[in-house]
Structure formats: C-alpha cells, structure tokens
Amino acid sequence: MPELPLFEIRPYRASDLDEVIELFVRSVREIASMDYTQPQIKAWAKVDRAEWEQARMSRPTWVAIKDGQIAGFIDLQSNGLIDMLFVHPEFQRQGVATALLARVEAEAGEADMPVLHTYSSLTAQTFFEISGFTLLLARSVVVRGERFVQCVMEKRL
Ligand SMILES: CC(C)(COP(=O)(O)OP(=O)(O)OC[C@H]1O[C@@H](n2cnc3c(N)ncnc32)[C@H](O)[C@@H]1OP(=O)(O)O)[C@@H](O)C(=O)NCCC(=O)NCCS
C-alpha cells in the first residue's frame, strides 16, 4: 500500500489566523528563544492581529496539517521572498519545514520564479543551508527597538 504523506499542505484560510498567530508566538518563545535574548524575544513575539490578518491575505501562505492541527506555515511573496517559516514547538524536526519549502519551490517553479530568498533567523540558518540556500550576508536590523542579526540567503531554482 502506498505510504500516506506525513503532512497535508494546503493554502492558508482566513479562519486559520488565530491558530497561526499562536503557533508563531510559541515558536518564537520556545524555539527561537534558544538563540536570542529575552528582550529580543519579547520584541519579536509582539503581534498586531489586524496587521497579521492583512499580511496573510496579501500573499500566498500554506499551512502543514497533522491530526487536524496546524504544524507549521510558510509564505511566498511575488519577488521570491519567503518572509515567514515557522513550525510548532511540538512538531520540530519531523520534516514540516522541509515539506512546506517543497511546496513553495513547486509553486515558484510554476510561476517561473528563478530564485527564492529569505532573511533567516539564526535559528533557521542551518535548516536553510541544508535545504540548498546560500548565505549572501549577515546584517543587523532593528525591530521594535531590539537589534537582530538577519541572514540574507538565496536559493537558485
Ligand atoms: C527552523 C525551523 C523552521 C525548522 O523546522 P523543522 O520542521 O523542525 O525542520 P525539518 O524537520 O524540516 O528539518 C530538516 C533538516 O534541517 C536541519 N535542521 C532543522 N532544524 C535544525 C536545527 N535547529 N539545528 C540544526 N539543524 C536543523 C536538519 O538537518 C533537519 O534534518 P534532520 O532533523 O533529519 O537532522 C523551525 O525550527 C522553527 O520554526 N524555528 C523557529 C522559528 C524560526 O526561526 N523561523 C525562521 C524565521 S526566518
């Protein structure tokens, strides 16, 4: 019998908003917090629900579903930028991000996008490197008063 895929990847729906926000906050507080200071995590995890609602509807986003729950999400802007890739703390290292990125790469291929890029966190840098992205530069940005190192990375498709 053929094996069922581990996760269903489907387009984001407006009704996913609160679950996606909760996943984001938990992923930052419980996973990214290993690489950042408490003040950085506090600034990063601040959410304006209306802004999120608008941002999610303004660009394609996909969610990974396991047992009826959102295990992770990813987005893709028309210029090839992956702005968001977050996996639920309870679903780390189970291939969720790999499956989400594969979906984005397939969509980018369909849209004749030659290159994907991202401003990776320190936490996600190894994942992106293993997934074929190259580090172009590490730069410093200020978000809500806190300074962060951002890894500018790209993958030619
Ligand atoms: C980075 C992140 C998206 C990876 O998601 P994931 O679903 O756990 O990743 P996968 O299971 O698909 O990992 C694939 C491979 O990437 C590498 N990898 C993933 N996370 C890693 C980590 N923390 N350290 C080292 N290698 C890692 C491993 O080689 C892994 O394969 P393996 O588990 O068989 O060794 C997830 O840890 C996350 O949500 N982090 C916090 C949020 C964040 O920083 N997001 C990025 C914002 S730009």
The ligand as a Tripos MOL2 file, in Angstrom:
@<TRIPOS>MOLECULE
LIG
   48    50     1     0     0
SMALL
NO_CHARGES

@<TRIPOS>ATOM
      1 C1         13.8920   26.4030   11.5820 C.3       1 LIG1
      2 C2         12.5920   25.6310   11.5710 C.3       1 LIG1
      3 C3         11.6010   26.3090   10.6300 C.3       1 LIG1
      4 C4         12.8850   24.1990   11.0640 C.3       1 LIG1
      5 O1         11.6610   23.4570   11.0260 O.3       1 LIG1
      6 P1         11.5850   21.8460   11.1580 P.3       1 LIG1
      7 O2         10.2540   21.4030   10.6810 O.co2     1 LIG1
      8 O3         11.9930   21.4380   12.5070 O.co2     1 LIG1
      9 O4         12.6990   21.4100   10.0900 O.3       1 LIG1
     10 P2         12.8370   19.9770    9.3810 P.3       1 LIG1
     11 O5         12.3500   18.9110   10.2990 O.co2     1 LIG1
     12 O6         12.2270   20.0210    8.0270 O.co2     1 LIG1
     13 O7         14.4350   19.8960    9.2520 O.3       1 LIG1
     14 C5         15.1230   19.4470    8.0970 C.3       1 LIG1
     15 C6         16.6020   19.4370    8.3780 C.3       1 LIG1
     16 O8         17.0840   20.7730    8.6280 O.3       1 LIG1
     17 C7         18.1080   20.7310    9.6560 C.3       1 LIG1
     18 N1         17.6450   21.4170   10.8590 N.ar      1 LIG1
     19 C8         16.3930   21.8090   11.1810 C.ar      1 LIG1
     20 N2         16.3770   22.4490   12.3660 N.ar      1 LIG1
     21 C9         17.6460   22.4600   12.8110 C.ar      1 LIG1
     22 C10        18.2940   22.9800   13.9760 C.ar      1 LIG1
     23 N3         17.6180   23.6240   14.9310 N.pl3     1 LIG1
     24 N4         19.6250   22.8000   14.1100 N.ar      1 LIG1
     25 C11        20.3400   22.1500   13.1750 C.ar      1 LIG1
     26 N5         19.7920   21.6280   12.0310 N.ar      1 LIG1
     27 C12        18.4690   21.8070   11.8640 C.ar      1 LIG1
     28 C13        18.3330   19.2540    9.9590 C.3       1 LIG1
     29 O9         19.3270   18.7650    9.0580 O.3       1 LIG1
     30 C14        16.9820   18.6480    9.6110 C.3       1 LIG1
     31 O10        17.0480   17.2620    9.2910 O.3       1 LIG1
     32 P3         17.1310   16.1600   10.4970 P.3       1 LIG1
     33 O11        16.0820   16.5360   11.5100 O.co2     1 LIG1
     34 O12        16.8420   14.8820    9.7760 O.co2     1 LIG1
     35 O13        18.5190   16.2630   11.0580 O.co2     1 LIG1
     36 C15        11.9930   25.5210   12.9940 C.3       1 LIG1
     37 O14        12.9850   25.0670   13.8800 O.3       1 LIG1
     38 C16        11.4080   26.7950   13.5640 C.2       1 LIG1
     39 O15        10.2040   27.0490   13.4730 O.2       1 LIG1
     40 N6         12.2690   27.6140   14.2460 N.am      1 LIG1
     41 C17        11.8220   28.8110   14.9800 C.3       1 LIG1
     42 C18        11.2750   29.8790   14.0930 C.3       1 LIG1
     43 C19        12.2650   30.4880   13.1320 C.2       1 LIG1
     44 O16        13.3690   30.8630   13.4870 O.2       1 LIG1
     45 N7         11.7930   30.5940   11.8840 N.am      1 LIG1
     46 C20        12.5240   31.2130   10.8290 C.3       1 LIG1
     47 C21        12.1970   32.6440   10.7230 C.3       1 LIG1
     48 S1         13.0670   33.3110    9.3460 S.3       1 LIG1
@<TRIPOS>BOND
     1     1     2 1
     2     2     3 1
     3     2     4 1
     4     2    36 1
     5     4     5 1
     6     5     6 1
     7     6     7 2
     8     6     8 1
     9     6     9 1
    10     9    10 1
    11    10    11 2
    12    10    12 1
    13    10    13 1
    14    13    14 1
    15    14    15 1
    16    15    16 1
    17    15    30 1
    18    16    17 1
    19    17    18 1
    20    17    28 1
    21    18    19 ar
    22    18    27 ar
    23    19    20 ar
    24    20    21 ar
    25    21    22 ar
    26    21    27 ar
    27    22    23 1
    28    22    24 ar
    29    24    25 ar
    30    25    26 ar
    31    26    27 ar
    32    28    29 1
    33    28    30 1
    34    30    31 1
    35    31    32 1
    36    32    33 2
    37    32    34 1
    38    32    35 1
    39    36    37 1
    40    36    38 1
    41    38    39 2
    42    38    40 1
    43    40    41 1
    44    41    42 1
    45    42    43 1
    46    43    44 2
    47    43    45 1
    48    45    46 1
    49    46    47 1
    50    47    48 1
@<TRIPOS>SUBSTRUCTURE
     1 LIG1         1 GROUP 0 **** ****
